[in-house]
Amino acid sequence: MRVNEYIRLSPVRLIDETGLQVGVVPTDQALAMAKERELDLVEIVPNARPPVVKIMDFGKYQYQKAKEVQQQRTKQKKTEIKGIRLGFKTDDHDLDVRRKQAEKFLAQGHKVKVEIRLRGREKAHQPLAREVLNDFIRSISIPNKVEQEIKKFPGGFNVIIAPQKNAQTQD
């Protein structure tokens, strides 16, 4: 944004501090009006011909814009990806604990990354690892959708699941 003396084009369409259109005036006259009122002349629409300028307190304007941006950031919903790690030898009770954890994360609106680690000779049983992941996902009682299909990575497989939108009651 151009302010005060940095506005080079003349004439300009002037809007005063109350929002009323003064009309098309020379830039020098608009700048004099702004200084007389102890305010700044700010270019609002630089691409229009003639450019549109407004008399306002530029510092206050910048402060309000910064506050708006900050409020928008705080209103954004942040979703985290929570992780759960399984193995071939994970016992039934431990699987129940991990299932409850996944359900809690999904109920809070987070995505869940479920990993199965394959070590040593377990790497020869890749179809079984996929089956264990699919069984775990089917055992989760919270409605969910697979956001990223089962994918192989160097240590095993992983899948990302997310809560279904229509099942969420939280904003």
C-alpha positions as CSV (number, residue, x, y, z in Angstrom):
1,M,0.0,0.0,0.0
2,R,1.2,3.5,-0.8
3,V,0.8,6.1,1.9
4,N,1.0,9.9,1.8
5,E,3.9,11.2,-0.4
6,Y,4.4,7.8,-2.0
7,I,1.2,8.2,-4.0
8,R,2.4,9.5,-7.3
9,L,-0.5,9.5,-9.7
10,S,-2.7,12.6,-10.0
11,P,-5.7,13.1,-9.9
12,V,-7.1,10.6,-7.4
13,R,-10.7,9.7,-6.3
14,L,-10.8,10.8,-2.6
15,I,-12.9,9.2,0.2
16,D,-12.8,11.1,3.5
17,E,-12.5,9.6,7.0
18,T,-16.2,9.3,7.4
19,G,-16.6,7.2,4.2
20,L,-18.1,10.0,2.0
21,Q,-16.8,10.4,-1.6
22,V,-15.3,13.8,-2.0
23,G,-14.7,13.2,-5.7
24,V,-11.7,13.4,-8.1
25,V,-9.1,15.9,-6.8
26,P,-5.4,16.5,-7.4
27,T,-3.1,14.4,-5.2
28,D,-1.5,17.5,-3.6
29,Q,-5.0,18.8,-2.5
30,A,-5.9,15.4,-1.1
31,L,-2.6,15.2,0.8
32,A,-3.2,18.7,2.2
33,M,-6.7,17.7,3.4
34,A,-5.2,14.6,5.1
35,K,-2.5,16.6,6.9
36,E,-5.0,19.3,7.9
37,R,-7.0,16.5,9.7
38,E,-3.8,15.0,11.1
39,L,-4.4,11.7,9.3
40,D,-2.8,9.7,6.5
41,L,-3.7,9.5,2.8
42,V,-3.8,5.7,1.9
43,E,-4.2,4.3,-1.6
44,I,-7.0,1.7,-1.4
45,V,-7.5,0.7,-5.1
46,P,-4.3,1.3,-7.0
47,N,-5.4,-0.3,-10.2
48,A,-8.5,1.9,-10.8
49,R,-8.2,5.0,-13.0
50,P,-8.1,7.4,-11.2
51,P,-6.8,5.4,-8.1
52,V,-9.0,5.5,-5.1
53,V,-7.5,6.9,-1.9
54,K,-8.9,7.3,1.6
55,I,-8.1,9.6,4.5
56,M,-7.5,7.4,7.6
57,D,-5.2,6.7,10.5
58,F,-2.8,4.3,8.8
59,G,-1.3,2.9,12.0
60,K,-4.7,2.1,13.4
61,Y,-5.7,0.5,10.1
62,Q,-2.6,-1.8,10.2
63,Y,-3.3,-2.7,13.8
64,Q,-6.9,-3.7,12.9
65,K,-5.7,-5.8,10.0
66,A,-3.2,-7.6,12.1
67,K,-5.8,-8.4,14.7
68,E,-8.2,-9.8,12.0
69,V,-5.4,-12.0,10.7
70,Q,-4.7,-13.2,14.3
71,Q,-8.4,-14.0,14.9
72,Q,-8.6,-16.0,11.6
73,R,-5.6,-18.0,12.7
74,T,-7.1,-18.8,16.1
75,K,-10.4,-19.9,14.5
76,Q,-8.7,-22.4,12.1
77,K,-9.3,-25.9,13.1
78,K,-6.1,-27.8,13.6
79,T,-6.1,-31.5,13.0
80,E,-3.2,-33.6,14.2
81,I,-2.1,-37.0,13.0
82,K,-1.9,-39.2,16.0
83,G,0.1,-42.4,15.8
84,I,-0.5,-46.0,16.9
85,R,2.1,-48.7,16.4
86,L,1.3,-52.4,16.2
87,G,3.3,-55.5,15.7
88,F,2.7,-59.2,14.8
89,K,3.2,-60.3,18.4
90,T,0.9,-57.6,19.9
91,D,-1.4,-59.4,22.3
92,D,-5.3,-59.2,22.2
93,H,-5.4,-57.0,25.3
94,D,-2.8,-54.6,23.9
95,L,-4.8,-54.5,20.7
96,D,-7.9,-53.5,22.7
97,V,-5.9,-50.7,24.4
98,R,-4.7,-49.4,21.1
99,R,-8.2,-49.7,19.6
100,K,-9.6,-47.6,22.5
101,Q,-6.8,-45.0,21.9
102,A,-7.7,-44.8,18.2
103,E,-11.4,-44.4,19.0
104,K,-10.5,-41.6,21.5
105,F,-8.4,-39.8,18.9
106,L,-11.1,-40.2,16.2
107,A,-13.8,-38.9,18.6
108,Q,-11.6,-35.8,19.2
109,G,-11.5,-35.2,15.4
110,H,-7.9,-36.2,14.8
111,K,-6.5,-38.4,12.1
112,V,-4.9,-41.6,13.2
113,K,-1.8,-43.2,11.5
114,V,-1.7,-46.9,12.3
115,E,1.7,-48.6,11.7
116,I,2.7,-52.2,11.8
117,R,6.4,-52.7,12.2
118,L,8.0,-55.8,10.6
119,R,11.3,-56.9,12.0
120,G,13.6,-59.6,10.7
121,R,11.8,-62.7,9.4
122,E,8.4,-61.0,9.9
123,K,9.1,-59.2,6.6
124,A,8.4,-62.4,4.7
125,H,4.7,-62.3,5.9
126,Q,3.6,-59.1,4.3
127,P,0.1,-60.3,3.4
128,L,-0.5,-61.2,7.0
129,A,0.6,-57.7,8.1
130,R,-1.9,-56.2,5.7
131,E,-4.6,-58.5,7.2
132,V,-3.7,-57.4,10.8
133,L,-4.0,-53.7,9.8
134,N,-7.4,-54.3,8.1
135,D,-8.7,-56.3,11.1
136,F,-7.6,-53.5,13.4
137,I,-9.4,-50.9,11.3
138,R,-12.6,-53.0,11.2
139,S,-12.5,-53.4,15.0
140,I,-12.8,-49.6,15.5
141,S,-16.3,-48.8,16.5
142,I,-16.2,-45.0,15.7
143,P,-17.2,-44.4,12.0
144,N,-14.1,-43.7,10.0
145,K,-12.8,-43.6,6.5
146,V,-9.4,-44.6,5.2
147,E,-7.8,-41.4,4.0
148,Q,-4.6,-43.0,2.8
149,E,-4.6,-46.7,1.8
150,I,-2.2,-49.2,3.3
151,K,1.2,-48.2,2.1
152,K,4.5,-50.0,2.5
153,F,7.5,-48.3,4.0
154,P,10.9,-49.7,4.8
155,G,10.0,-50.9,8.3
156,G,6.5,-52.3,7.5
157,F,3.1,-50.8,6.5
158,N,1.0,-47.9,7.6
159,V,-2.5,-46.5,6.9
160,I,-4.1,-43.2,7.8
161,I,-7.7,-43.1,8.9
162,A,-9.9,-40.1,9.6
163,P,-13.3,-39.6,11.3
164,Q,-16.3,-39.4,9.0
165,K,-17.6,-35.8,8.8
166,N,-21.2,-36.6,9.3
167,A,-20.4,-38.6,12.4
168,Q,-18.6,-35.7,14.1
169,T,-20.5,-33.7,16.7
170,Q,-17.5,-31.5,17.5
171,D,-16.6,-28.3,15.6
